Amino acid sequence: MNEKLYSLLAELGEQLKESDEVKEYAAAREEYSADRGISEKVAEYNVQRMVYDQESSKDEKDTLLIEQIKARMDALYDEITSNPVMKRYIAAEDGVNRLFGEINRVLQGYVVPESEQGCGGDCGSCAGCR
């Protein structure tokens, strides 16, 4: 990458830091990281998932054990996804992903102009008129 492109990306990065989406994501990520309860549930879920996968792949499956593990995973999943901290984190992550998607579509339009199919009239999925 040449120096001019790097400089432009650095400027874009600084502007992104000031965007509402990135600020919200940083705050939500910090809150998520500080929430020990949600971290423990996610860690337990990951361990349960690993054991579930191992048990499910055995030739002689212990169906009772698999059912118990699955029930615990389902309960943990519900607890995790209903947690307000997790809901905020997921929503903020979605916001940043949408922002990056918009940036990528605009940049791709410059690199591969024919990738733009023209205006379909649906501004909700548009990267912007030029």
C-alpha positions as CSV (number, residue, x, y, z in Angstrom):
1,M,0.0,0.0,0.0
2,N,1.4,3.4,-0.9
3,E,1.9,6.2,1.6
4,K,-1.0,8.3,0.2
5,L,-3.5,5.4,0.6
6,Y,-2.2,4.8,4.1
7,S,-2.6,8.4,5.0
8,L,-6.2,8.5,3.7
9,L,-7.0,5.3,5.6
10,A,-5.6,6.9,8.8
11,E,-7.8,9.9,8.2
12,L,-10.8,7.7,7.6
13,G,-10.0,5.8,10.8
14,E,-9.9,9.0,12.8
15,Q,-13.3,10.0,11.4
16,L,-14.7,6.5,12.2
17,K,-13.7,6.9,15.8
18,E,-16.0,9.9,16.0
19,S,-18.9,8.2,14.4
20,D,-21.9,7.4,16.6
21,E,-21.8,3.7,15.6
22,V,-18.2,3.3,16.6
23,K,-18.6,5.2,19.9
24,E,-21.6,3.1,20.8
25,Y,-19.8,-0.1,19.9
26,A,-16.8,0.9,22.1
27,A,-19.1,1.7,25.0
28,A,-21.1,-1.5,24.6
29,R,-17.9,-3.6,24.3
30,E,-16.5,-2.1,27.4
31,E,-19.7,-2.7,29.3
32,Y,-19.8,-6.3,28.0
33,S,-16.2,-6.9,29.0
34,A,-16.8,-5.6,32.5
35,D,-19.8,-7.8,33.1
36,R,-18.4,-10.9,34.8
37,G,-21.8,-12.7,34.9
38,I,-22.3,-12.6,31.1
39,S,-18.6,-13.6,30.6
40,E,-19.0,-16.6,32.8
41,K,-22.2,-17.7,31.0
42,V,-20.6,-17.3,27.6
43,A,-17.5,-19.3,28.8
44,E,-19.8,-22.1,30.2
45,Y,-21.8,-22.1,27.0
46,N,-18.6,-22.6,25.0
47,V,-17.5,-25.5,27.2
48,Q,-20.9,-27.1,27.0
49,R,-20.9,-26.7,23.2
50,M,-17.5,-28.4,23.0
51,V,-18.6,-31.3,25.2
52,Y,-21.9,-31.6,23.2
53,D,-19.9,-31.7,19.9
54,Q,-17.6,-34.4,21.3
55,E,-20.5,-36.5,22.7
56,S,-22.5,-36.2,19.5
57,S,-19.6,-37.4,17.3
58,K,-19.1,-40.6,19.3
59,D,-20.1,-43.9,17.7
60,E,-21.9,-45.0,20.9
61,K,-23.8,-41.8,21.9
62,D,-25.1,-41.3,25.5
63,T,-28.4,-39.8,24.4
64,L,-29.3,-38.8,28.0
65,L,-26.1,-36.9,28.5
66,I,-26.5,-35.2,25.1
67,E,-30.1,-34.2,26.0
68,Q,-28.9,-32.8,29.4
69,I,-26.1,-30.9,27.8
70,K,-28.4,-29.5,25.1
71,A,-30.9,-28.4,27.7
72,R,-28.2,-26.6,29.6
73,M,-27.0,-24.9,26.4
74,D,-30.5,-23.8,25.6
75,A,-30.9,-22.3,29.1
76,L,-27.6,-20.5,28.9
77,Y,-28.4,-19.2,25.4
78,D,-31.7,-17.8,26.6
79,E,-30.0,-16.2,29.6
80,I,-27.2,-14.7,27.5
81,T,-29.4,-13.4,24.7
82,S,-31.9,-11.9,27.1
83,N,-29.3,-10.0,29.1
84,P,-29.5,-6.2,28.4
85,V,-25.7,-5.9,28.2
86,M,-25.6,-8.6,25.5
87,K,-28.5,-7.1,23.6
88,R,-26.7,-3.7,23.6
89,Y,-23.5,-5.3,22.5
90,I,-25.1,-7.2,19.6
91,A,-27.0,-4.1,18.5
92,A,-23.9,-2.0,18.5
93,E,-21.9,-4.7,16.7
94,D,-24.6,-4.8,14.0
95,G,-24.4,-1.0,13.7
96,V,-20.7,-1.1,13.1
97,N,-21.1,-4.0,10.6
98,R,-23.7,-2.0,8.6
99,L,-21.3,1.0,8.6
100,F,-18.4,-1.1,7.3
101,G,-20.7,-2.7,4.7
102,E,-21.7,0.8,3.5
103,I,-18.0,1.8,3.3
104,N,-17.1,-1.3,1.5
105,R,-19.9,-0.9,-1.1
106,V,-18.8,2.7,-1.8
107,L,-15.2,1.7,-2.2
108,Q,-16.0,-1.3,-4.4
109,G,-18.0,1.0,-6.6
110,Y,-14.8,2.9,-7.3
111,V,-12.7,-0.2,-7.9
112,V,-15.3,-2.1,-9.9
113,P,-17.7,0.5,-11.3
114,E,-19.7,-2.0,-13.3
115,S,-20.6,-3.8,-10.0
116,E,-23.1,-1.0,-9.4
117,Q,-26.3,-2.2,-11.0
118,G,-27.7,1.3,-11.3
119,C,-30.4,2.7,-9.2
120,G,-33.1,0.3,-8.3
121,G,-35.0,2.9,-6.4
122,D,-34.6,1.3,-3.0
123,C,-32.5,3.8,-1.0
124,G,-32.5,1.5,2.0
125,S,-29.9,-0.7,0.5
126,C,-28.0,2.0,-1.4
127,A,-24.5,3.2,-0.7
128,G,-25.4,6.7,-2.0
129,C,-25.9,8.5,-5.2
130,R,-23.0,10.1,-7.0
